């Protein structure tokens, strides 16, 4: 039986992403030049590339106003799984349109421009396929 090894490496040089960013054009050169701890370069068959939903959402223009966060959460919600009132307002665990169960329907307000928030990609699987195919 051969031992398998997992190596995880982050990409430097992504920079700010917005709706004018071509993610493939941004990421592909960085992947070709990627330096692994074992000395290899680039990506190879069998490698897995993970891309955060935040940069995909930014590139797909899934930006909303932070003041409208609750209505954004409601618009992305298919079903409320659990809800609790907190000092900061209601906290909801929901099933969103793609079927994922998570807090706040995946709406995020961190790492965005002031006064804005991000919604998850409409079809994460299609986004992943498009990146892989390109």
Backbone as JSON, one array per atom type, in Angstrom:
{
  "sequence": "XXXXXXXXXXXXXXXXXXXXXXXXXXXXXXXXXXXXXXXXXXXXXXXXXXXXXXXXXXXXXXXXXXXXXXXXXXXXXXXXXXXXXXXXXXXXXXXXXXXXXXXXXXXXXXXXXXXXXXXXXXXXXXXXXXXXXX",
  "N": [[0.85, -1.17, 0.0], [0.65, 2.16, -0.9], [1.68, 5.25, 0.52], [-0.24, 8.2, 0.81], [-0.06, 11.68, 0.24], [-1.05, 14.85, 1.37], [-0.98, 18.12, 0.28], [-1.36, 21.51, 0.94], [-1.73, 24.62, -0.5], [-1.84, 28.1, -0.65], [-2.83, 30.67, -2.98], [-0.91, 33.45, -3.89], [-1.34, 36.87, -4.78], [-3.89, 37.29, -5.76], [-5.52, 39.6, -5.34], [-7.96, 42.32, -5.46], [-11.27, 41.44, -6.36], [-13.89, 41.91, -8.68], [-17.03, 42.47, -10.45], [-16.05, 42.74, -13.0], [-13.96, 41.08, -13.24], [-12.24, 38.4, -14.73], [-12.22, 35.37, -13.61], [-10.91, 32.99, -14.39], [-8.87, 33.9, -16.09], [-7.45, 35.32, -14.2], [-6.71, 33.39, -12.25], [-5.53, 31.15, -13.58], [-2.79, 31.72, -14.6], [-1.49, 31.98, -12.13], [-1.79, 29.43, -11.08], [-0.29, 27.93, -12.9], [2.28, 28.76, -12.24], [2.57, 28.01, -9.64], [4.34, 27.11, -6.75], [5.15, 24.21, -5.12], [5.54, 22.71, -1.84], [7.02, 20.34, -2.13], [8.67, 20.88, -4.2], [7.67, 20.7, -6.78], [6.06, 22.22, -9.65], [3.25, 24.11, -10.69], [-0.05, 22.79, -11.56], [-1.36, 19.45, -11.55], [-2.74, 16.42, -13.07], [-5.32, 15.14, -11.08], [-4.96, 16.89, -8.99], [-6.61, 19.12, -6.73], [-8.38, 22.08, -6.92], [-9.42, 24.67, -4.95], [-11.72, 27.27, -4.73], [-12.71, 30.2, -3.18], [-16.09, 30.94, -2.23], [-16.58, 33.61, -1.92], [-14.91, 35.11, -3.72], [-15.88, 34.15, -6.1], [-18.55, 34.97, -5.94], [-18.15, 37.76, -5.92], [-17.03, 38.11, -8.49], [-19.18, 37.31, -10.01], [-20.94, 39.3, -9.56], [-22.64, 39.26, -7.33], [-23.43, 41.13, -5.31], [-24.84, 42.95, -2.65], [-26.63, 45.55, -0.87], [-25.52, 46.26, 2.4], [-27.24, 47.33, 4.26], [-29.57, 46.22, 3.54], [-29.47, 43.62, 4.29], [-31.07, 41.69, 5.73], [-33.37, 41.41, 4.1], [-32.08, 40.45, 1.88], [-31.16, 37.99, 2.84], [-33.65, 36.79, 3.3], [-34.6, 36.69, 0.65], [-32.94, 34.76, -0.44], [-33.63, 32.49, 0.86], [-35.0, 29.3, 1.0], [-36.16, 27.65, 2.88], [-36.72, 27.98, 6.34], [-34.76, 26.62, 8.79], [-34.03, 26.82, 11.47], [-34.51, 29.33, 13.96], [-33.54, 32.1, 15.94], [-33.85, 34.74, 18.24], [-31.52, 37.28, 18.79], [-29.38, 39.63, 20.53], [-28.36, 41.16, 18.46], [-30.24, 40.96, 16.52], [-32.46, 38.83, 14.52], [-31.33, 35.46, 14.18], [-30.88, 33.21, 11.7], [-30.97, 29.88, 10.58], [-30.91, 28.46, 7.53], [-32.19, 26.76, 4.6], [-30.86, 27.29, 1.52], [-31.41, 28.4, -1.92], [-29.77, 26.71, -3.67], [-29.84, 24.5, -2.02], [-28.19, 24.22, 0.18], [-27.62, 24.12, 3.68], [-27.32, 26.59, 6.03], [-26.1, 29.3, 8.11], [-27.73, 32.42, 7.86], [-28.28, 32.21, 5.12], [-25.91, 32.13, 3.79], [-25.19, 34.72, 3.26], [-22.82, 37.28, 3.37], [-20.94, 39.8, 5.05], [-18.35, 40.48, 5.42], [-15.06, 41.33, 4.23], [-15.86, 42.89, 2.08], [-16.8, 45.84, 0.22], [-17.41, 48.83, 2.13], [-20.7, 49.05, 3.44], [-21.78, 47.11, 1.83], [-22.69, 43.72, 0.96], [-22.31, 40.17, 0.38], [-23.84, 37.69, -1.64], [-24.24, 34.17, -1.99], [-22.98, 32.35, -4.87], [-25.34, 31.9, -7.53], [-25.62, 29.39, -8.78], [-23.58, 27.3, -7.62], [-22.34, 24.91, -8.5], [-22.39, 25.12, -11.3], [-20.77, 27.37, -11.57], [-18.31, 26.33, -10.66], [-17.91, 24.3, -12.58], [-17.59, 25.89, -14.88], [-15.22, 27.31, -14.28], [-13.44, 25.12, -14.11], [-13.63, 24.01, -16.71], [-12.67, 26.07, -18.32]],
  "CA": [[0.0, 0.0, 0.0], [1.47, 3.37, -0.94], [1.21, 6.36, 1.35], [-0.66, 9.39, 0.07], [0.28, 12.9, 0.93], [-1.86, 16.02, 1.03], [-0.31, 19.41, 0.41], [-2.29, 22.62, 0.73], [-0.99, 25.84, -0.77], [-2.67, 29.23, -1.06], [-2.3, 31.48, -4.08], [-0.63, 34.86, -3.64], [-1.5, 37.73, -5.95], [-5.28, 37.35, -6.27], [-5.96, 40.99, -5.35], [-9.4, 42.57, -5.34], [-12.09, 40.87, -7.43], [-15.21, 42.52, -8.84], [-17.82, 41.88, -11.53], [-15.33, 42.81, -14.27], [-12.83, 40.15, -13.16], [-12.33, 37.08, -15.35], [-11.53, 34.53, -12.63], [-10.0, 32.04, -15.04], [-7.69, 34.66, -16.53], [-6.72, 35.71, -13.0], [-6.2, 32.24, -11.5], [-4.75, 30.19, -14.39], [-1.34, 31.94, -14.57], [-1.0, 31.72, -10.78], [-1.71, 27.98, -10.92], [0.83, 27.43, -13.71], [3.53, 29.13, -11.58], [2.48, 27.61, -8.24], [5.48, 26.36, -6.22], [4.72, 23.31, -4.06], [6.59, 22.4, -0.85], [7.88, 19.23, -2.58], [9.5, 21.36, -5.29], [7.01, 20.67, -8.08], [5.51, 23.5, -10.1], [2.0, 24.03, -11.43], [-1.02, 21.79, -11.12], [-1.23, 18.19, -12.28], [-3.94, 15.59, -12.98], [-5.63, 14.67, -9.73], [-4.93, 18.0, -8.03], [-7.9, 19.77, -6.45], [-8.27, 23.52, -6.76], [-10.57, 25.22, -4.23], [-11.89, 28.71, -4.91], [-13.7, 30.64, -2.19], [-17.35, 31.45, -2.77], [-16.56, 35.08, -1.9], [-14.39, 35.7, -4.95], [-16.81, 33.78, -7.18], [-19.69, 35.88, -5.8], [-17.73, 39.09, -6.38], [-16.87, 38.08, -9.95], [-20.51, 37.14, -10.61], [-21.76, 40.47, -9.25], [-23.65, 38.92, -6.32], [-23.25, 42.12, -4.26], [-26.07, 43.6, -2.19], [-26.34, 46.57, 0.14], [-25.52, 45.68, 3.74], [-28.43, 47.81, 4.96], [-30.67, 45.38, 3.08], [-29.01, 42.25, 4.52], [-32.15, 40.79, 6.12], [-34.2, 41.07, 2.93], [-31.24, 39.6, 1.02], [-31.23, 36.65, 3.42], [-35.0, 36.28, 3.02], [-34.76, 36.38, -0.78], [-32.15, 33.58, -0.75], [-34.09, 31.4, 1.71], [-36.06, 28.37, 0.56], [-36.82, 27.11, 4.07], [-36.07, 28.29, 7.61], [-34.52, 25.4, 9.55], [-34.06, 27.23, 12.87], [-34.41, 30.78, 14.12], [-33.43, 32.53, 17.32], [-33.62, 36.16, 18.41], [-30.29, 37.62, 19.5], [-29.29, 41.09, 20.72], [-28.05, 41.8, 17.17], [-31.33, 40.69, 15.58], [-32.75, 37.41, 14.35], [-30.32, 34.59, 13.6], [-31.6, 32.14, 11.0], [-30.32, 28.79, 9.86], [-31.85, 28.26, 6.43], [-31.82, 26.05, 3.38], [-30.92, 28.28, 0.45], [-31.9, 27.89, -3.21], [-29.04, 25.51, -4.13], [-30.07, 23.38, -1.11], [-27.25, 24.19, 1.29], [-28.16, 24.58, 4.96], [-26.3, 27.42, 6.67], [-26.54, 30.53, 8.76], [-27.93, 33.65, 7.07], [-28.32, 31.85, 3.7], [-24.59, 32.34, 3.22], [-24.93, 36.14, 3.03], [-21.63, 37.69, 4.12], [-20.64, 41.23, 5.02], [-16.92, 40.71, 5.63], [-14.23, 41.39, 3.04], [-16.58, 43.58, 1.01], [-16.76, 47.3, 0.35], [-18.31, 49.31, 3.18], [-22.11, 49.19, 3.07], [-22.21, 46.06, 0.92], [-22.59, 42.34, 1.39], [-22.23, 39.22, -0.73], [-24.7, 36.52, -1.67], [-23.56, 33.04, -2.6], [-23.27, 32.19, -6.29], [-26.67, 31.35, -7.8], [-25.45, 27.97, -9.06], [-22.16, 27.04, -7.35], [-21.82, 23.81, -9.32], [-22.14, 25.67, -12.64], [-19.59, 28.24, -11.46], [-17.14, 25.44, -10.56], [-17.71, 23.67, -13.9], [-17.08, 26.9, -15.81], [-13.8, 27.52, -13.96], [-12.69, 23.91, -14.47], [-13.61, 23.84, -18.16], [-11.85, 27.13, -18.94]],
  "C": [[0.9, 1.24, 0.0], [0.84, 4.46, -0.09], [0.82, 7.52, 0.44], [-0.36, 10.61, 0.91], [-0.63, 14.01, 0.45], [-1.02, 17.26, 1.27], [-1.34, 20.48, 0.13], [-1.47, 23.89, 0.58], [-1.99, 26.92, -1.21], [-2.01, 29.99, -2.2], [-2.08, 32.91, -3.62], [-0.9, 35.63, -4.93], [-2.9, 37.79, -6.51], [-5.75, 38.79, -6.36], [-7.47, 41.11, -5.23], [-10.13, 42.05, -6.58], [-13.41, 41.62, -7.47], [-15.88, 41.93, -10.08], [-17.14, 41.98, -12.9], [-14.17, 41.81, -14.33], [-13.14, 38.84, -13.87], [-11.52, 36.15, -14.44], [-10.55, 33.56, -13.27], [-8.72, 32.74, -15.48], [-6.84, 35.09, -15.34], [-6.0, 34.52, -12.36], [-5.25, 31.35, -12.31], [-3.25, 30.47, -14.38], [-0.73, 31.68, -13.18], [-0.86, 30.22, -10.53], [-0.54, 27.39, -11.7], [2.17, 27.67, -13.02], [3.6, 28.67, -10.13], [3.67, 26.74, -7.84], [5.0, 25.53, -5.04], [5.87, 23.05, -3.09], [7.52, 21.27, -1.3], [8.75, 19.61, -3.77], [8.84, 21.34, -6.66], [6.37, 22.03, -8.38], [4.24, 23.24, -10.87], [1.05, 23.01, -10.84], [-0.95, 20.59, -12.07], [-2.53, 17.41, -12.19], [-4.12, 15.04, -11.57], [-5.57, 15.75, -8.67], [-6.33, 18.59, -7.89], [-7.64, 21.24, -6.23], [-9.55, 24.01, -6.08], [-10.57, 26.73, -4.41], [-12.98, 29.16, -3.95], [-14.95, 31.17, -2.88], [-17.34, 32.97, -2.81], [-16.02, 35.65, -3.2], [-15.26, 35.32, -6.14], [-18.01, 34.72, -7.14], [-19.34, 37.28, -6.28], [-17.64, 39.13, -7.9], [-18.21, 37.96, -10.66], [-21.45, 38.29, -10.28], [-22.85, 40.22, -8.22], [-23.5, 39.82, -5.08], [-24.6, 42.74, -3.93], [-25.7, 44.68, -1.19], [-26.46, 45.95, 1.52], [-26.74, 46.13, 4.53], [-29.63, 46.93, 4.64], [-30.37, 43.9, 3.35], [-30.15, 41.29, 4.85], [-33.05, 40.44, 4.94], [-33.4, 40.24, 1.93], [-31.26, 38.17, 1.52], [-32.58, 36.03, 3.1], [-35.16, 35.89, 1.55], [-33.99, 35.13, -1.19], [-32.63, 32.34, -0.02], [-35.2, 30.6, 1.05], [-36.86, 27.89, 1.76], [-36.02, 27.5, 5.3], [-35.97, 26.99, 8.41], [-34.61, 25.7, 11.05], [-33.92, 28.74, 12.93], [-34.36, 31.1, 15.61], [-33.2, 34.03, 17.33], [-32.36, 36.37, 19.23], [-30.27, 39.13, 19.7], [-28.98, 41.83, 19.42], [-29.13, 41.58, 16.13], [-31.54, 39.21, 15.42], [-31.58, 36.67, 13.71], [-31.08, 33.41, 13.0], [-30.63, 31.13, 10.42], [-31.33, 28.41, 8.78], [-31.29, 27.3, 5.39], [-31.95, 27.08, 2.26], [-31.33, 27.62, -0.87], [-31.12, 26.7, -3.75], [-29.17, 24.32, -3.19], [-29.11, 23.27, 0.04], [-27.9, 24.74, 2.55], [-27.05, 25.32, 5.69], [-26.91, 28.64, 7.32], [-26.68, 31.64, 7.71], [-27.91, 33.41, 5.56], [-26.98, 32.08, 3.0], [-24.28, 33.8, 2.92], [-23.78, 36.58, 3.93], [-21.41, 39.18, 3.98], [-19.17, 41.52, 5.26], [-16.19, 40.67, 4.29], [-14.97, 41.93, 1.82], [-16.45, 45.08, 1.23], [-17.73, 47.74, 1.44], [-19.74, 49.5, 2.65], [-22.61, 48.12, 2.11], [-22.07, 44.69, 1.58], [-22.57, 41.45, 0.17], [-23.24, 38.1, -0.54], [-23.91, 35.4, -2.32], [-23.85, 33.0, -4.1], [-24.64, 31.52, -6.49], [-26.61, 29.85, -8.02], [-23.97, 27.62, -8.86], [-21.56, 25.93, -8.21], [-21.51, 24.29, -10.73], [-20.93, 26.57, -12.63], [-18.31, 27.41, -11.43], [-16.86, 24.78, -11.91], [-17.1, 24.65, -14.88], [-15.6, 27.16, -15.55], [-12.96, 26.33, -14.4], [-12.54, 23.8, -16.0], [-12.73, 24.87, -18.86], [-10.41, 26.97, -18.53]]
}
